[in-house]
Amino acid sequence: MLRPSTLALSIIGLLACAVLGILAFSGLLTAAHQPRLDANRELVTRLGLTDLALFTEARYTRHPSQADLHSALQDHPGAFDHFPSGALLAPPAHLTRLHSDTHEPVAGKTVSPD
Amino acid sequence: MSPWLEKQFHLIDFTLASLARRKTRNLGLLVVYTLLVFVLASLTLYSNALRSEAKHVLAGSPEVILQRMVAGRHDLIPPGYLDKIGRIRGVQKKEGRLWGYYYDPVLNANYTFMARPASEVADGMIMVGEALARERGLAKNNTISFRSYSGKLFTFEVAAVLSPDSELLSADLVLLSEDDFRRFFEYPDGHYTDIALSVANPQEVRNVAAKLTAALPDSRPILREEVQRTYQSVFDWREGILLTVLAGAILAFAILAWEKASGLSAEEKREIGILKAIGWETGDVIRMKVWEGLLISLTAFLGGFLAAYVHVFHFGAAVFAPVLKGWSVLYPKFALVPAVDGLQVATLFFFTVFPYTAAILVPIWRAAITDPDAVMR
């Protein structure tokens, strides 16, 4: 007759082995996806793509990285967001950056205040 | 077996028997605990997989995209603009890109039209993304007509459907020749949508961007690292939204676990009193309760994590996908890379197993050092 402690520790041991196995072989498990990932990266390079095709309803949701600095207020200042997926996109980084960090000029952004 | 190990086995036997006496209560706690770990682990695994995918594929995007701004809005690149960039050192390759959006009233969806050289797509032909082909019922050699913004009807033949594996990037994509693109959108000759720049030395990208801004004050360079950062923050943001929604549930569990772990019931106090009266040492009582905490929290963590792994990578995170993936008319189908971040798992372990086990210790120690007679009364 199996002792309850042996049974409990065996179950926990088995679960722990499965979790450690996932962690240890994570690289191997992702390797199966590598050809797909590489083909996609090649497509991105060849076509010069910049964004994921997740939300296609507006410029600033289809190409968030290319949207102007005022999106989602793109129609007029203070304009409400038209699309629900706007709620799933983060606000532009300059809006959430700490004020103390803003003295560092970021290349690629406008020099004058937005 | 060493006496120490034998003692631990006996303690665990006793702990399990004690847990079995309050079966419903402890099973309920274990189920809720496992569910909480399952929810948090699913969220972490799903967001991490999306982040890894975006990071890997977008590493191939152009080093710098140069947009022209007019009155604060993105405008077309006029002829001669490309020549001005040619003089900036470090720029290896520059290419005017032609792309735009087309609203298709049939699907009520927007497509992204992108021009490709004639060597890739011949005039009168198009290549379309898998999601678009699926929704419009298109296959190779089919023809499709689009009414342009000027009202003219253009008919194209589908030369190829892009690989379904690339749907995450090409769901709504329509690739056509440069001549067709200009005719369809009546794009003025010599104008481009934006410019893609290749910079030989990655260390130079920021300098090149600064030089571009100085040389072309009406331009806005977008760096590849900014593109990648955008997607990292998009998925961070969504993870945050769901965590905020779940905050109430997490707090409710914290209160439940704290109450269960730190407040001893009269029955438990009497049990400790009896154990001490029959000769158990304070250390043994504490060890028994630590085993109780560890057995519950480890089973919940490991079970919850494994269930989350299966849920996310084998069932496509059916429970959370609508919130984490979002939605659109042309939504891509994609498989997730089973990427697991060890640090995230460790963080989850620390914040779920450790507090519960630690919360058990203080009240037990307090009860265990009290006089057995007083505890039993």
Interface residues (C-beta under 8 A of the other chain):
Chain A: R3 P4 S5 T6 A8 L9 I11 I12 L15 A16 A18 V19 I22 L23 S26 L29 T30 H33 R36 L37 A39 N40 R41 E42 L43 V44 T45 L47 G48 L49 T50 D51 L52 A53 L54 F55 T56 E57 A58 R59 T61 R62 P64 S65 Q66 D68 H70 P84 S85 A87 L88 L89 A90 A93 A107 G108 K109 T110 V111
Chain B: Q8 F9 H10 I12 D13 L16 A17 S52 E53 A54 H56 V57 L58 A59 G60 S61 P62 V64 I65 Q67 M69 G72 R73 H74 E95 R97 Y101 A109 N110 Y111 T112 M114 R116 G129 A131 L162 S163 D165 S166 E167 L168 L169 S170 A171 D172 L173 L175 D194 A196 V205 R206 N207 A209 A210 T213 R220 P221 I222 L223 E226 V227 R229 T230 Y231 S233 V234 D236 W237 R238 I241 L295 L298 T299 L302 G303 F305 L306 Y309 V323 K325 G326 W327 S328 V329 L330 Y331 P332 A335 V337 P338 A339 V340 G342 V345
